[in-house]
Amino acid sequence: MSLDEIRTEIDKIDKELVSLLKARMNCSIKVAEIKKAEGLPIYHPGREQAILDKVCDMGGEFGSYISAIYREIMGVSKEAQQVEITPAGDLAGRIVNAKDGIKENVTVACQGVAGAFGNIAAKNLHKTGNIKYYDTFEEVFEAVERDEAVYGVVPVENSNAGSVMEVYDLILKYRFYIVSAAELAVNENLLGLPSAKLTDIKTVYSHPQALAQSDEFIKGHGITPIQYPNTAMAAKYVSELGDKSVAAVGSALAGSLYGLEVIAPDIQSVKHNCTRFITISKQLIIPDEANKVSVVFSVPHSVGALNRVLNRFCVNGLNLTKIESRAARNGNFDYVFYLDFAGTLNDRKTIALISSLADELPDFTFLGNYREEAIKE
C-alpha cells in the first residue's frame, strides 16, 4: 500500500473510532446519572484496573500502548461524569458557599519591620489593615493560627531568585487558604549612612533573596554579603550600627525610615524584578474577580501518575502557571506538589475537576481561588 492509501485507511478507522467514543461517552453520562441518584462515588479504582488489564491482554503486542490510551479515555470519562454530578460533596459545597469579600480594618501579620517589601505588599493588599510585624515567616502563620491576625502576607517567589522555599513548606504545613495575591515590582537599593560612599562599603546585610537578586552588583564591587532575616530589619541594623563601611540592600522606603541614604539605586541583576506575595487566611474567600487557583496534592507511586494528573488540566483547557515539588517529610521519600493555574471556580467544569482530584488523590488540599494583581513599590 502507498502512503496515501494507508492515510485513507487511517481516516476511515478514525471515523469509526470517533463514533464509538461518542457512544462510550454517552454510556459514561448514563453511569453518572445512576451514581448521582444512588450516591455512589465517581472513582472506582478496581473497575478501572480491571478494564486496563483486559485491554492490555486483548491488545497483544500493542497492549501497553492501548492500555495507555484507555487510561486517557477513562480519565476524560470521569471528568464528564463529575461535571454531571457536581456540585456535590464537601469541597464543592465549601466552594459554592465561600465568602466573596476580604474583611477591612483587621489585623494583618507581616514578617519584618516597617519599610520591608512585605510591608509594602501588605499595605497595598489590605489598605485599611492594621499591620503587625513578626520576626519570622512561621510566626506569621502562627499568628493566623492563633487568631492574633485575621490575615498574613508572605512572599512566595521572585522573578529573579526563584521560590521562597521556607514559605512553600509552611503553606504545606498549615494548609491555610490563599485569598489574594500581588506581584510587586521590587527595586533593590544599596542603603548606607549619610556620610558613606560606594567605595566605603565592605559588608552588606539583607534577606537571602535580596542578596541573590543583587549578587552581580555585590560581587562586582567586592562587597561581602551577610544574610539577615529581612531587608528592612537589615536597614534598621545598619542604622543602629553606625559604621559607614556597612550597608543594607532594601527599599528606598526602608532607607528613609531608618535614616539611611540610597548609595546606589536599582542594583538588582534583572531590572524587571518582581516578587509575588500572597495573603493567607483561615477562612475561604473567593472574590467575584478571582483569576487564579492554587492546590496541593500528592500522587500514588505508579508509572505516569503525575503526568495523568497534569494532563487533566490540559483536557479542561486550564493553563498551569506554577508547579513546585516539596518533600512530604514522612520518611518515605514521598513528594507533595504545589500547583497554580489560571481560572475561576465560577466555571462548573473547573469545580468538577477539583472535586474529582480531591476524591481520587491520596492527599489533596484546595488552597483557594483568588485575584492576583500587580502593584508598584
C-alpha positions in Angstrom: 0.0 0.0 0.0 1.1 3.6 -0.7 1.3 6.3 2.0 -1.8 7.9 0.7 -3.7 4.6 0.8 -2.6 4.0 4.4 -3.7 7.5 5.4 -7.1 6.9 3.8 -7.4 3.7 5.8 -6.5 5.6 9.0 -9.1 8.3 8.2 -11.7 5.6 7.9 -10.7 3.9 11.2 -10.7 7.3 12.9 -14.3 8.0 11.8 -15.4 4.7 13.3 -13.4 5.3 16.5 -15.0 8.8 17.0 -18.4 7.2 16.6 -17.6 4.5 19.1 -16.0 7.0 21.5 -19.1 9.2 21.4 -21.2 6.1 22.2 -18.9 5.3 25.1 -19.1 8.8 26.5 -22.9 8.7 26.4 -22.7 5.5 28.4 -20.5 7.2 30.9 -23.0 10.0 31.3 -25.8 7.4 32.0 -23.5 5.8 34.6 -23.1 9.2 36.2 -26.8 9.7 36.4 -27.2 6.4 38.2 -24.3 7.2 40.6 -25.8 10.6 41.3 -29.2 9.0 42.1 -27.7 6.3 44.3 -25.0 8.5 45.9 -22.1 6.4 44.6 -18.6 7.7 44.1 -17.3 8.6 40.6 -13.9 7.0 41.2 -13.9 3.1 41.1 -10.2 2.1 41.0 -10.9 -1.6 41.0 -13.2 -1.3 37.9 -10.6 0.9 36.2 -7.7 -1.5 36.8 -9.8 -4.5 35.5 -10.5 -2.7 32.3 -6.9 -1.7 31.8 -5.8 -5.3 32.4 -8.3 -6.6 30.0 -7.5 -4.2 27.1 -3.8 -4.8 27.7 -4.3 -8.6 27.2 -6.6 -8.0 24.2 -4.0 -5.6 22.6 -1.4 -8.3 22.2 1.9 -6.7 21.0 0.3 -3.3 21.3 -1.2 -4.0 24.7 0.8 -1.4 26.7 0.0 1.4 24.1 -3.7 0.5 24.0 -3.7 0.5 27.8 -2.2 4.0 27.9 -4.9 5.2 25.5 -7.6 3.7 27.7 -6.2 5.5 30.8 -6.9 8.7 28.9 -10.4 7.6 27.8 -11.3 6.7 31.4 -9.8 10.0 32.6 -12.0 12.2 30.4 -15.0 9.9 31.1 -14.5 10.7 34.8 -14.3 14.4 34.0 -17.6 14.2 32.1 -19.2 12.3 35.0 -18.0 14.7 37.6 -19.5 17.6 35.6 -22.8 15.8 35.6 -22.8 15.2 39.3 -21.2 18.5 40.5 -22.0 20.3 42.7 -21.8 17.5 45.3 -19.6 16.7 48.2 -18.0 18.7 51.0 -15.4 20.5 48.9 -17.8 21.6 46.2 -20.2 22.8 48.9 -17.4 24.9 50.6 -16.5 26.4 47.2 -20.1 27.3 46.3 -20.8 28.8 49.8 -17.5 30.7 50.1 -17.5 34.4 51.2 -16.7 36.9 48.5 -15.1 39.8 50.4 -11.9 40.3 52.4 -12.5 41.9 55.8 -11.4 45.5 56.4 -9.9 47.2 59.5 -8.5 43.9 60.8 -5.0 42.8 61.9 -2.7 41.7 59.1 0.5 39.8 60.1 3.7 40.5 58.2 7.3 39.4 58.6 10.0 42.0 59.4 9.6 45.7 60.3 8.2 48.8 58.7 9.7 49.5 55.3 10.1 45.9 54.2 8.8 44.8 50.8 6.3 42.6 52.7 5.1 45.7 54.5 4.6 47.5 51.1 2.7 44.5 49.7 0.6 44.2 52.8 -0.4 47.8 52.8 -1.4 47.5 49.1 -3.4 44.3 49.6 -5.0 45.5 52.9 -5.3 49.3 52.7 -7.3 49.5 55.9 -5.4 46.8 57.7 -3.5 47.1 61.0 -0.1 45.7 60.1 1.5 43.7 62.9 5.1 42.6 62.5 6.8 39.3 63.3 10.4 38.1 63.2 9.9 35.0 61.0 7.6 33.7 58.3 6.4 30.9 60.6 5.4 33.4 63.3 3.2 35.0 60.7 1.5 31.6 60.1 1.3 31.0 63.8 -0.3 34.4 64.3 -3.1 33.5 61.9 -3.4 30.0 63.5 -3.9 31.6 67.0 -6.3 34.3 65.6 -3.8 37.1 66.6 -4.2 38.2 63.0 -7.1 37.6 60.5 -4.7 37.5 57.6 -1.0 37.1 56.9 1.1 38.4 54.0 4.2 36.4 52.9 6.4 36.3 49.7 6.3 33.1 47.7 8.6 33.7 44.7 10.8 36.2 43.0 11.1 36.5 39.2 14.9 36.5 39.5 15.8 34.5 42.7 13.0 31.9 42.4 10.7 30.4 45.1 10.9 31.2 48.8 11.1 27.5 49.8 10.6 28.2 53.5 7.2 29.7 52.8 6.2 26.9 50.5 7.0 24.4 53.3 4.8 26.5 55.6 2.0 26.5 53.1 2.2 22.7 53.0 2.4 22.5 56.8 -0.6 24.8 57.7 -2.8 24.4 54.6 -4.4 27.9 55.1 -6.5 29.4 52.2 -4.9 31.9 49.9 -7.4 34.8 49.5 -5.4 37.4 47.5 -2.1 37.8 45.8 0.0 40.6 44.4 3.1 40.9 42.1 5.2 43.7 43.5 7.8 45.4 41.3 10.9 45.3 43.5 13.7 47.8 43.2 16.7 46.9 45.4 18.9 49.7 46.6 22.2 49.8 48.4 21.5 51.7 51.6 24.2 53.3 53.8 24.9 56.0 56.3 24.5 59.6 55.0 28.3 60.0 55.1 29.1 56.8 53.3 30.2 56.4 49.7 30.2 53.3 47.5 33.9 52.9 47.9 33.5 52.8 51.7 31.2 49.7 51.6 32.9 46.4 52.6 29.9 44.5 54.0 26.2 44.4 53.1 23.3 42.9 55.1 19.9 41.8 53.7 17.5 38.9 53.3 18.9 36.0 51.2 16.5 36.7 48.4 17.5 40.3 48.1 21.2 39.4 48.2 20.6 36.8 45.4 18.7 39.3 43.3 21.7 41.8 43.6 24.6 39.3 43.6 26.2 40.7 40.4 26.4 44.2 41.8 27.7 42.9 45.2 30.3 40.7 43.7 31.3 43.3 41.2 32.2 45.7 43.9 34.0 43.2 46.1 31.4 43.5 48.9 30.9 40.7 51.4 27.2 39.7 51.7 25.7 38.6 55.1 22.3 37.2 55.4 19.7 38.9 57.6 16.1 37.9 58.3 14.5 40.8 56.5 15.5 43.8 54.2 14.1 46.5 56.4 15.4 44.8 59.6 18.8 44.9 57.9 18.4 48.6 57.2 17.5 49.2 60.8 20.5 47.2 62.0 22.9 49.2 59.7 21.5 52.5 61.0 22.0 51.4 64.7 25.5 50.0 63.9 26.7 53.4 62.7 29.6 52.0 60.6 29.9 53.6 57.2 31.6 50.5 55.8 28.4 48.5 56.4 25.3 48.8 54.1 22.0 47.1 53.6 20.0 46.1 50.5 16.4 47.1 50.6 13.7 49.5 49.6 14.1 53.3 49.4 11.2 53.5 52.0 13.3 51.4 54.4 16.2 53.7 54.0 14.2 56.8 54.7 12.5 55.2 57.7 15.9 54.4 59.3 17.9 57.4 58.4 19.9 55.8 55.5 20.6 57.1 52.1 20.5 55.4 48.7 24.2 54.9 47.8 23.3 53.0 44.6 19.8 52.6 43.2 18.3 49.7 41.3 21.2 47.2 41.9 19.1 44.1 41.1 20.7 42.0 38.4 17.5 41.8 36.4 15.8 45.2 36.0 12.3 43.7 35.7 12.4 42.3 39.2 9.1 41.2 40.8 8.2 39.4 44.0 4.9 37.6 44.4 3.1 37.9 47.7 0.0 36.1 48.9 -2.5 36.6 51.7 -3.2 33.6 53.9 -6.4 33.1 55.8 -8.3 30.5 57.9 -11.5 31.4 56.1 -12.2 30.6 52.5 -12.9 33.7 50.4 -13.5 33.7 46.7 -13.9 37.1 45.1 -16.1 37.5 42.0 -13.0 38.7 40.1 -10.8 35.7 41.1 -8.4 34.7 38.4 -6.0 32.1 39.9 -6.5 28.8 41.7 -3.9 27.0 44.0 -4.0 23.4 45.1 -1.7 21.0 46.9 -1.6 17.3 46.1 0.4 14.0 46.1 0.1 11.2 43.6 0.3 7.4 44.0 3.5 5.6 43.2 2.6 4.4 39.8 4.0 4.9 36.3 2.9 8.2 34.8 0.7 9.2 37.8 1.8 12.9 37.8 1.6 13.2 34.0 -2.0 11.9 34.1 -3.0 14.4 36.7 -1.4 17.3 34.8 -3.0 16.2 31.6 -6.4 16.6 33.1 -5.8 20.3 33.4 -4.9 20.3 29.8 -8.1 18.5 28.9 -10.1 21.2 30.7 -8.2 24.0 28.9 -6.6 25.3 32.1 -3.2 27.0 31.9 -0.7 25.9 34.7 1.3 28.9 35.9 3.3 27.3 38.7 4.3 23.8 40.0 6.6 23.3 42.9 7.6 19.9 44.4 8.5 19.6 48.1 9.4 16.7 50.3 6.4 15.3 52.2 8.7 14.8 55.3 7.1 11.5 56.2 10.3 9.5 56.0 9.3 7.7 52.8 10.8 9.9 50.1 7.3 11.0 49.1 6.7 14.3 47.5 3.9 16.9 47.6 3.1 19.2 44.7 2.0 22.8 44.9 0.2 23.9 41.8 -1.2 27.2 40.5 -3.4 27.6 37.4 -5.3 30.4 35.8 -9.0 30.1 36.2 -12.1 30.7 38.2 -14.4 28.3 40.1 -17.4 30.1 38.6 -16.8 27.5 35.9 -18.6 24.3 36.7 -16.1 22.2 34.8 -13.3 23.5 37.0 -15.2 22.7 40.2 -15.8 19.3 38.8 -12.1 18.8 38.2 -11.1 19.9 41.7 -13.8 17.7 43.2 -12.7 14.7 41.2 -9.0 15.1 42.2 -10.0 15.5 45.8 -11.8 12.2 45.6 -9.0 10.3 43.9 -5.7 11.5 45.1 -4.1 10.3 48.4 -3.5 13.9 49.6 -5.3 16.9 48.1 -6.0 20.3 49.5 -7.8 23.2 47.7 -5.9 26.3 48.8 -8.1 28.9 47.2 -9.4 30.8 44.2 -8.3 34.4 44.4 -7.4 37.6 42.5 -3.8 38.4 41.7 -2.9 42.0 40.9 0.2 44.0 40.0 1.4 46.7 42.4 4.3 49.1 42.5 6.6 49.9 45.3 
